[in-house]
Amino acid sequence: MKDFIIIGAGQAGLSMAYHLTQLKKDYIIVDANSETGAPWLKRWDSLKLFTPTQFNHLPGLDFPSKKGYYPDKYEVAAYLKSYVAKFKIPILFNQKITALKKEDDHFTLKRNSNMFKARNVVVATGPFHKPFTPSFHSKISEDIIQIHSEHYKNPEQLQEGDALVVGAGDSGVQILNEISNTKRQVYFSGDTNISSIPQEILGKTLWWWFKKIGFLSVSKFSFIGKKLSKGGQPIIGTDVKSLLKKENVICVGRTLGANNKELHFEKGNYKSIKNIIWATGFKPNFEWIDGVTLNDDKYPKNYRGVSDIEGLYFLGLPWLYTRGSATLGGVKKDAKFLSDYIEKLEEEPTYNMILKKQFA
């Protein structure tokens, strides 16, 4: 029986582990991957953070790069591994939790035939769980390579011939840009009206300006936060207009369906496509948690990570409290709030009544 079990050894789980260590709690992290930083290492080879070094620090250990530097995925994974080593964080790998349930005064966590027990649980599995691909992908010819962005590494995975990138988010735009540089013809399926912002403005990083105007600290409960959290996010660091004007990039609108080798789009049908990268995002999955209440976006209802199930907490969700809640450097503020909440709850057991109104 542990005081706490943290599910997930990413930046959210490690930030929470740091604070539980400071509180001298008996805890452990269980993680579905085989090593620290695995989710980062699985992403495409050329990936770099949008945030410079000074905005990537976890509590207690600064990111080891010069100010203004944009780390790649390998450097992020190395940083997380050094974090685990420095604070001697206990992690059990290859432990995918399939069921979580509150029983009397404790929780049971199941993995196949194994079971863990804890008085409290912090779910820090992040926002990305189930890769989403349109159902008609099964109607596409097996001769066409299909890769979800989760498994895309580099253009060498593709066969000769035209490629299609579906999705207008950061991943889709970055992958489209990379593949277009191979000079092959690339079709783009997605919103062409997306806005983009450079990483630096007037000699200062974009994130410096975000912090200056308070964009990073505005809460989702404020008027501005409600607008920002519901609106689309601009693409950072890629000039989308210039990208879409390339001679070898063809915009085809939304993907409507498929029939073997013929793909149907708003702006016509095409048979020449040999490769498809689905940068169509992910769906959250918290259905394995017994009794959890989900909101309209299928994320657990909570107030700053405190759920309506006593002893169950969440960390690392998008807009858990601010825009930075799911980012490498932003998650530490939410972890500190939960740490302070847990500490006050021990001093005054009725302290949780302060948050009860948030679940009414």
Residue pairs with C-beta under 8 A, 6 or more apart in sequence:
1 106
1 117
1 118
1 119
2 26
2 27
2 28
2 116
2 117
2 118
2 119
3 20
3 25
3 26
3 27
3 118
3 119
3 120
4 20
4 25
4 26
4 27
4 118
4 119
4 120
4 121
4 122
5 27
5 28
5 29
5 30
5 107
5 109
5 116
5 118
5 120
5 121
5 122
6 13
6 16
6 17
6 20
6 27
6 28
6 29
6 30
6 121
6 122
6 124
7 13
7 29
7 30
7 31
7 97
7 100
7 109
7 121
7 122
7 123
7 124
7 125
8 29
8 31
8 123
8 124
8 125
8 126
8 316
9 29
9 31
9 33
9 36
9 84
9 89
9 91
9 93
10 39
10 80
10 124
10 125
10 126
10 316
11 58
11 80
11 316
11 328
11 331
12 124
12 126
12 315
12 316
12 326
12 331
12 334
12 335
13 29
13 31
13 122
13 124
13 315
13 316
14 29
14 58
14 80
14 83
14 84
14 89
15 58
15 59
15 315
15 331
15 332
15 334
15 335
16 122
16 124
16 315
16 335
16 338
16 339
17 27
17 29
17 87
17 89
18 58
18 59
18 60
18 87
18 89
18 335
19 59
19 335
19 336
19 338
19 339
20 27
20 339
21 27
21 87
21 89
22 339
23 339
23 342
23 343
27 90
27 118
28 90
28 91
28 92
29 89
29 90
29 91
29 92
30 91
30 92
30 95
30 97
30 109
30 111
30 116
31 91
31 92
31 93
31 94
31 95
32 94
32 95
32 96
32 97
33 39
33 93
33 94
34 93
34 94
35 81
35 93
36 77
36 80
36 81
36 84
36 91
37 76
37 77
37 78
37 80
37 81
38 77
39 126
40 73
40 76
40 77
40 80
41 73
41 74
41 77
42 150
42 151
43 73
43 150
44 149
44 152
44 153
44 154
44 171
44 174
44 175
44 178
45 73
45 153
45 154
46 72
46 154
46 174
46 178
47 72
47 73
47 174
48 70
48 71
48 72
48 73
49 56
49 70
49 71
49 72
49 76
49 328
50 70
50 170
50 199
50 206
50 207
50 236
50 237
51 70
51 207
51 327
51 328
51 329
52 67
52 68
52 69
52 70
52 199
52 205
52 207
53 63
53 65
53 66
53 67
53 68
53 69
53 70
53 71
54 63
54 67
54 68
55 207
55 211
55 327
55 328
55 329
55 330
56 63
56 71
56 76
56 79
56 328
56 329
57 63
57 329
57 332
58 83
58 328
58 329
58 331
58 332
59 332
59 335
59 336
60 86
60 87
61 82
61 83
61 86
61 87
63 71
63 79
63 329
64 79
64 82
65 71
65 75
68 205
70 199
71 79
76 328
83 89
84 91
95 111
95 114
96 111
97 109
97 110
97 111
97 116
97 288
98 110
98 111
98 112
98 288
99 108
99 109
99 110
99 288
99 290
100 107
100 108
100 109
100 110
100 121
100 123
100 288
100 289
100 290
101 107
101 108
101 289
101 290
101 291
102 290
102 291
102 309
102 310
102 311
102 312
105 119
106 117
106 118
106 119
107 117
107 118
107 119
107 120
107 121
107 311
107 312
108 115
108 116
108 117
109 115
109 116
109 117
109 118
109 121
110 116
119 311
120 311
120 312
120 313
120 342
121 311
121 312
121 313
122 313
122 314
122 315
122 338
123 286
123 289
123 300
123 312
123 313
123 314
123 315
124 314
124 315
124 316
125 316
126 316
126 317
126 326
127 282
127 284
127 299
127 316
127 317
127 318
127 326
128 150
128 282
129 282
129 283
129 284
129 285
130 282
130 283
130 284
130 285
131 148
131 149
131 150
131 278
131 280
131 281
131 282
132 278
132 280
132 281
132 282
132 283
133 146
133 148
133 278
133 280
134 255
134 278
134 280
136 257
136 258
137 146
137 258
137 276
137 278
139 257
139 258
139 259
139 260
140 146
140 258
140 260
140 261
140 263
140 276
141 260
141 261
143 261
143 274
144 261
144 273
144 274
144 275
144 276
145 157
145 158
145 159
145 274
145 275
145 276
146 276
146 278
147 157
147 275
147 276
147 277
147 278
148 277
148 278
148 279
148 280
149 167
149 171
149 172
149 175
149 277
149 278
149 279
149 280
150 282
152 175
152 277
152 279
154 178
155 178
155 179
155 182
158 179
158 184
158 274
158 275
159 274
159 275
160 274
161 184
161 272
161 273
161 274
161 275
162 184
162 185
162 186
162 187
162 270
162 272
162 273
162 274
162 275
163 179
163 184
163 185
163 186
163 187
163 273
163 274
163 275
163 276
163 277
164 186
164 187
164 188
164 189
164 252
164 255
164 263
164 273
164 275
164 276
164 277
165 172
165 175
165 176
165 179
165 186
165 187
165 188
165 189
165 190
165 276
165 277
165 279
166 172
166 189
166 190
166 255
166 276
166 277
166 278
166 279
166 280
167 189
167 190
167 278
167 279
167 280
167 281
168 190
168 191
168 192
168 194
169 233
169 235
169 279
169 281
170 233
170 235
170 236
171 279
172 190
172 277
172 279
173 194
173 196
173 235
173 238
173 240
173 243
174 238
175 277
175 279
176 186
176 188
176 243
176 249
177 238
177 243
179 186
179 277
180 186
180 243
180 246
180 248
180 249
183 248
184 248
185 248
185 250
185 272
186 248
186 249
186 250
187 249
187 250
187 251
187 252
187 265
187 270
187 273
188 244
188 249
188 250
188 251
188 252
189 252
189 253
189 254
189 255
189 265
190 254
192 244
192 251
194 232
194 234
194 235
194 240
195 234
195 235
195 240
196 234
196 235
196 236
196 237
196 238
196 239
196 240
196 241
197 206
197 234
197 235
197 236
197 237
198 206
198 237
198 239
199 205
199 206
199 236
199 237
200 206
201 209
206 236
207 216
209 215
210 216
211 217
215 228
215 323
216 322
216 323
216 324
216 330
217 322
218 224
218 225
218 228
218 322
218 323
219 225
219 321
219 322
220 226
220 229
220 319
220 320
220 321
220 322
225 319
225 322
228 323
229 319
229 323
243 249
244 251
251 267
252 265
252 266
252 267
252 268
252 270
253 265
253 266
253 267
254 265
254 266
255 263
255 264
255 265
256 264
256 265
256 266
257 263
257 264
258 264
261 271
262 269
262 270
262 271
263 269
263 270
263 271
263 273
283 298
284 297
284 298
284 299
285 298
286 292
286 294
286 298
286 299
286 300
289 300
289 312
291 309
292 300
292 307
292 309
292 312
293 300
293 301
293 307
293 308
294 300
294 301
295 301
299 317
299 318
300 307
300 314
300 317
301 307
301 308
301 359
302 308
302 313
302 314
302 317
302 320
303 355
303 358
303 359
304 320
304 321
304 334
304 337
304 338
304 341
305 313
305 314
305 315
305 317
305 320
305 321
305 334
305 337
305 338
306 313
306 338
306 341
306 352
306 355
306 358
307 313
307 314
308 359
310 352
313 338
314 320
315 331
315 334
315 335
315 338
316 325
316 326
316 331
316 334
317 325
317 326
318 325
318 326
319 325
319 326
320 326
320 334
321 333
321 334
321 337
322 330
322 333
323 330
324 330
324 331
324 333
325 331
325 333
325 334
341 351
344 351
345 351
345 352
